[in-house]
Amino acid sequence: MKKVSNNLTKKNLTVCFFGSYDRNFTSNRIINNGLLKNNVDIVIVNAHTPVTRLDSPKDATFFHLIMRVLRKYKIVIEVFKNIEGIKKSDVIYVGYPGHIDVLPAYVVAKIFRKKLVFNPLIVISTGLIEEQGIVSRKSLFGKIIKFGETIIYHACDLVLADTPFQKDHLVNQFNLNEGKIKILPIGADDEIYPFAPKLKDDGYFNVVYYGLFSPIHGVEHLIKAAKQLEKEKKIRFIFVGKGNTYDKDRSLAITLKVKNALFYPDMTEVDAFNTLKTADVFIGFLANHPVVQRVVPNKVYQGLALGKTVITAYSPAIESMLINNKNVILAKAANPESIARTILSLKNNPQKNKKVSRNGYRVFSNQFTPLSIGNALKRYLSEL
């Protein structure tokens, strides 16, 4: 049993951080560090399994699902090794990715009379059907996933959603009680993404896209915007990351003969930091997609944490968290012309760019750091 304690005279809230979650995944680090910074004791019951992506139909077959389930159940061994720590815990929190882990966590919670909390981050059935488009909603497999996910959410005492609109989605799709769901923004890890304003003029106005290439991110619209701005010799587009639309998006750039873009598909999170520091603006979601209307992606919070002006698509979700032209800049979704105009206006108005970036960093520091996220989560757990 691994336990991290804060030495206070009164008993602290104790959380069992449970599952086969990836210890290195950003959201797990944010939650772990945020709770510790808020004087919460953590008992770790973890069978570490690195996150693997579901990017293509071959990754979402019944066989692959069964193999994922079998790998996950290494957690059973950890439960027996850490029974005393589980007994001392007040709450069981299932880490990401943890949909499958909720089932053994539910059994453990019932045996030891603990409350069960889950932060799904993504809705699996929605992700495979709407975001990635690799499973048909009407297929037997799609229906099985939806049914299983419904059981998982109903097994929990508390489910977390990152925006009010994601909460509504969980209520409507899985018939959950609204009182069972609380809002907890994803935030960003300010140790991995520290404040890093552009200190040296490299001669370019750098537009940085950092993250996954998938249908909901709309990278193709940024590539088309880059083509429209290629006569602006000082504007450069930098793409860091890959995903299931990377080959398609890269081919589009080649077909359009985009000359003002650089692609780095294989940079690690740490290696990418030096590139991210050079950004003048940071790009979020750009697609016109139902998921975009409900969630705020990691990259938005990461851009704010770095002290960059973030450009992302108009959506109810983003407007529930940030204010256009004050601490974020919003462009029309799936509209290369609007994206290009927005980028050019910031390039031509450095004072506005600086003001928005500083305001964005200020709101991040107040609301979206691990300390703030941990404080909100501690309050929810204490209420249980």
N, C-alpha and C positions, 0 to 999 in steps of 0.2 A: 504494500500500500504506500502510495506517495501522497503525503499531505503537506500543504503549504499553509502555515499559520501566521496570524498577526497576534502579537503578544499583548493583549488587552486584558484588563481585570474582569470585565463582564464577558459573558459568553457571546461570541459573534455568531451571526448567521453562518451556517455551514452548508455548502453546496457540493453535492456529488456530481462532478463533471464526468458524464457517463457515455460510453459508446466506443465504436471502432473508428471514431473520427480521426481526421488528419490533424495532428498536433501543430503542424506548420501552416495550416490554412488560415488566411487572414482573419476571417470572422471568429474563429476559435481563439486566436491570439488576442483579439480585441476584447472578447467576453472574459477570458481568463485574466488578462491584465487589468481590465476595468473593474472586475469584482475585487481583485486584490487591492487596488488603489482605494476602494471604498470599504476596506476593513471586513471583507467577507473571507472566511476560511474555505479552502477548496480541497476536497478529497478527490483525487484523480483515479478513475477506474477506466482505463483506456487500452484497447487493443489496436494500436496505431495502424491505420490502413491509408496509404496515400490516395488523394482524390484522383479519380480517372474520369475523363470527359465522356459524355454521350454525344458524339458528333455525327454519327452516321447510322443508317438502318442496321448494319451488322452489329453495332454496339447495343442495340435495343431489342435483340431477339430473346425468346424465352430461355434459351440455353445460357446466354450471357447474364440474364437476370438471376437464374439459379446459381451460377458461379459466384456472382456478387453476394448473394445471400449466404452461401457456404463460407466465403471468406470473412464475412461480417461476424459469424457466430464464434469466432475466437474470443469474443467478449465474455462468453460463458465462463471460460477459465479465469478471467480477471475478476469476475464476480466472486467466485469461491476464494480467490486469493485476498480479497479486500472486504470481506463481510463486516469486520469490525468498523471499518471506516464508513461503510454504507449505513450501519446502525446509528452512528453518531451524526449523520447528515440530517439536515432539515428538509432538503429538497433534492430531487434528482433532475439534473439538466442534461438533455441529450445534445451532444455536439454535432457539427456538420461534417460530412453528410450523414444523416441519422434516421431517415425514414424507417429503414429496416431495424435499426437498433431500438426503436420505440417499443417493439414487441417484447423483447426480453426485459427492457426497462420497466414496462408495465407490470410484468410478473414480479420483478424485484420490488417495485413501488408498493404493490398490494401486500406482499409478504411482510415488508418492514414498515408498512403504513406511512409512506412518504408521498408527498405531492410530486407529480410528474410534469415537467415543463419541456416544451420542444420549440426550437427555433428553426423552421424548415428552410428558410432563405429562398428556396425555389419550390414551386409546386410541380412535382414530378410529372403528373399527367399533362398539365399545361405546358411544361417545358418540352416534352417529347412531341406533343401534338401541335401546339401553336408556335413555340419558339424555334425548335429545330426542324419541325415538319417531318420527322422520321417515323412516326407512328400514326396510323389512321384512327380518328375518333370513333369510327363505326366498327373497327376491327375487334375481334374477340380479345386480343392482347391489350388493346387500348381500354376496353371495358374492364378487364381484370385489374389493370393498373389503377384505374379510377376507383374501383370498388375497394381495393386494398388500401389506397391512400385515405379513403373515407374512414375506414376502420382505425387507421393510425391516428388521425386527428381527434377522433372521438374518444380515443383511449387516454388522451392527455387532460390534465387539469388546467393547463394554461398553454396556449399556442401564441407565438409571437409573429407579428407581421410588420414589414418595414414602413408601410404607409397606410393611411386610412382606406385607400382604394384597394390595396392588397387584402386588407381585412374584409372589405365588402365581398371581394372575390371568394375568399375562403368561406364566408357565410353562405353565399349564394350557390357555390359549386358543391359544397360538402355538407350543407344544412347544419352548420355549426351555430351554437349559441353565441351571440355577440359578446356576452359577458365573459366568455372563455378566451377571448382574443385581446391582446394588448399591442400597442404600437411601439416598436423599438427600431429606430433607424439603423441601417447597416453601419454607417460611419466609416472611418478609415484609421489605420494604425499610424499615429504620428511619429512612431519610432522608425517605421519603414519609409514613411512619406513625410519627412520633416519639412518645415518651412524652407523653401529654396527659391527665392526670387531670382530672376535672371540678373546677374551682377555684371556680366561682361557682354558687350555688344559684339556679336559674331557676324554682323552685317546682314542678318536675315531676321525676318519676322516668322518665327517657327510655329506652325500649327501641328500639334502632336495628338495623334490618336493612339491610345494605349489600352490593350485588352483583347477581348475575344472578337473574332470575325464570325458573325452568325446573322441569320435573317433579321433579328430584332435590333441589331446595332446599326444597320444602314450604312456600312462603310462605302458602298457603291456611290452613295450621294455625295460623300466627301471627295471621292475620286473625281466625280463629274464637276464638283465645285473647283477642285484643283485645276482641272482643264480650263475652266472659264477664267481662272486667275493666272494662267501661265505667262501672260504678258507683264504681270507684276513681278519683275525679276527679284525683288527682295522678299517675296513670300515663298516659304518652303513648307512642304507637307511631309511629316514623318510618321510612319505607321509602324508600331511596335506590337507584335503579337500575331496570332494565327487562330484558325478554327475551321469549321466546316464550310465556310464560304471564302476562305482565303484564296484558293486556286482560282475561283471564279472572279473574285475582286481583283486579283493580280492580273488576270488575263484582260479584264476590262481596262486597266491602266495601260497595258501594252497595246491593246487595240486602239485606244484613244490617243496613244503616243504622248502620254502625260510625262513631261520632262522635269517637273518641279516637285517630284515625290520620291521619297526613300522608304524602302521596306526592310524591316528587321524582324523576321518571323520567329527567330529562335533565342532571343534575349531572355535571360532569367530576370526575376523581379529585382535582384540586387544589381545585376549588370545594367539594367535599363535605367537606373536612377540618374546616372550622368547625362543620359539623353533627355530624360524628363526635366532636368534642371534647366535645359536650354529653351524650354517652351515659353512662348509668349501667350498662347492660348491653349486650352486643353479641351478635348472633344468628348462629349457624352453620347447619349442615344441620338440617332438621327432618323430612324425609320418611322413610318406611319404604321403602327402595329398595336393590337390590343394590350400587349404586355407593357409597352412603353407608357401607356396611359395609367398603369397601376403602380409601377415601381420606380425607384431611383437607383441607378446602378452604382457599383463600387467606384467606377472611374470618376463620377461626379465628385464624390467625397474625397477621393485621392487628389484630384485637381485642386479642390479647395484647400486641402491640407498642405499642398506644395506652395500655396500662395499664387496660383495661376487663375486667370480669368477662364471660367468654364462656359463653353457654348454647347447647348443641348437643345433638343426639340421641345416645343411647347407641349405640355401635358398637364392634366389635373394633378398628377402625383408630384411633379417637380414644383408646381406652383403652391402645393400644400407645404413645402419645405423651404423654398427660396423665393426671392423677389426679383423679377425681371428688371434688368438695367440698374439694379442696386448691388446684388451679390452674385448674380448669374446673368448670362445673356442667352435669350431664347430665340431660336430660329424656327421657321416653319418646317414641320416634319417632311421628310422625303422630297425636299425642294432644294436642289443644288443652287438655284438662283438666289434664294433667300440665304442659304448658308454662305455663299460667296460674298454677297453684299454685307452680311454681318461681319465676316472676317476682315473684309477690306475697310469697313468703317472703323473697326478697332485698330487696325494698322495705321490708319490716318488720324486717329485720335488717341495718342499715347496716354494723355491725362485720364481719359475715361477708362482706358484699359487698366491703368494703375489703380484707379479708385475702386473699380469693380473687383479687382483681384484682392485688394486689401480688405474690402468689405466681406468678400467671400471667405477669406482666411479668418476674419473676426467671428463670423457666424459658425464656422467650423470649430473654432477654439471654444466657443460657448456651448455648443450643442452636440457635436458629432465626434468628439475625441473618445478614446476608451474610457477616460474618467467619467465623462458625461453619460455614455452608454451604460457603463457599470452602475452608475448612480440610479438611473431609471430602472434597470433590471433588478437591482437590490430592492427598490421600493415595491416592485411587482411581486417579488418572491416573498418579501416580508408580509405582504397583504394576504398571501396564501395561508 
